[in-house]
Amino acid sequence: MTAPADLAEEMSGPAPTFYLLQKTFCASSKTSELTVMAVQLDTIRATAERIAASHNLDLVDIEFQGGAKFRTLRIFVEKNAAERAKLASVAQSGEAEDLPKGVPVEMLSGVTHEDCATFAQDFGTVLDVEDLIPGAEYTLEVSSPGLERKLLRPDDYTRFQGSLVKLQTFSPVNKNRQWQGRLTKFADGILTIDLSAVKQKGKAKKAATEQTVEIALANVEKANLVAEI
């Protein structure tokens, strides 16, 4: 493993998730190889969650990119709910002068450079001891999810109600798949997006026949927050 790279405290939104574990497996078929690869990633994810919890962190996302020679494992973490609540309390008291101005506290991960470095050291050691990424050298990157973080779970949509979001659907809604606006409500698996919160362009402008649009969560291919600073 190479040294942890770019342990940023608050990054911009991460790139789409890709992973590829390349190794010659003693398997009887390609299906068996893919199964081994998937299980390995699940093991890495479970390990990351366990190590993160020991540092009062939550695992947000995991990415594995690259080929046989240039491989990168990216881990995105944030403070757990209890630690984020403490951060919010400090912000409300007005004592947190170092917090970014104009950014809702809930959008901040609370993660510091030291948090990332400590987690990277412990997690990297376990990866190597247990040989969870066998083969050639790889790079481990650990950071916060950034202000334009991806929305990955139903709980994310509940947590970030009131925030600006950008999303793409699997199937068109009003003949459009790209939407941007304020997430005003998430209930019963349906997102309500206030389109008047941003200036719509292109197909979205033509599709915005109403001020709001309702989109089923099951129809969301990908989504992320839009930073407001």
Summary of the structure (lengths in Angstrom):
residues: 229
radius of gyration: 19.7
end to end distance: 36.5
largest distance: 62.3
contacts: 680
relative contact order: 0.17
helix: 33%
strand: 28%
